[in-house]
Amino acid sequence: MTSDLLFRPPLLLGGLTGDAAKAFPIRLRLFSARSDKREIYRLRYRAFVAAGWIEGGAKGLFADRYDELPTSFSIAAFNDGNCVGALRFAFGGRGSPSGSMPCEEEFPDLVQALTALDNKRLVEFGRMAIEPTLTNNSFRATLFGSLARSACIVATAAEADVALIAVHARLSRFYQSMCGFEVLGTSNAYAEIREPTHFLGREFRALDDRRRERNTFFDVTGEEVESMRAGLAAERGAAA
């Protein structure tokens, strides 16, 4: 099962003009564990092979066991019917079983410390993929921003306390300066990707405040949050 999401940013990023400015060019859909996510897996494969993070293979798909957990969801961005962006979010901590997030496997002590006090609800964002053949930088900026904005809506709708993300070491500084994430830990590999990784985290309330300060594009409406909350509920019901 998949759900279409209400997504209405007040402006476009990257200076898009012409036809792209007349109507928001990206459609977002929410996928549960039982959804057919082969388009997402194919996009991940193309993006990660192009980045040099995984080796090519005959299947042309890239997925792992966390994609099949009922505590995991994915958002995919479509343009002209093609899947051009994707982001996975895995819930942990309060209300979720242990082992529901990839970070628990690589950084068990750090995650345990996060949940030891106040019974916090965590959300780990990961497996972000952008279609590697896209050459329009303005569109790529809007696509990336749309996925980041959708992450904020997800965390708000799910009432998450802490946002987590594992990124390549060379991308870490961007997330620190752009979103105010802090480095919680480092490793030489992460979830099948043999690359230096920084494990980042931030209290979502502080992240949300930072988001509001950055750009009007990242302002979200109550309608969008309710649309996401309804979508999560529907997808959880379908996966039960």
Secondary structure as UniProt FT lines:
FT   STRAND          2..4
FT   TURN            14..15
FT   HELIX           19..22
FT   STRAND          27..31
FT   TURN            33..34
FT   HELIX           38..51
FT   HELIX           65..68
FT   TURN            70..71
FT   STRAND          72..79
FT   TURN            80..81
FT   STRAND          82..93
FT   TURN            94..95
FT   TURN            98..99
FT   HELIX           103..106
FT   HELIX           108..116
FT   TURN            117..119
FT   STRAND          121..130
FT   TURN            132..133
FT   HELIX           137..157
FT   TURN            158..159
FT   STRAND          162..168
FT   HELIX           169..171
FT   HELIX           172..179
FT   STRAND          182..187
FT   TURN            191..192
FT   STRAND          197..203
FT   HELIX           204..214
FT   HELIX           216..218
FT   HELIX           222..239
//
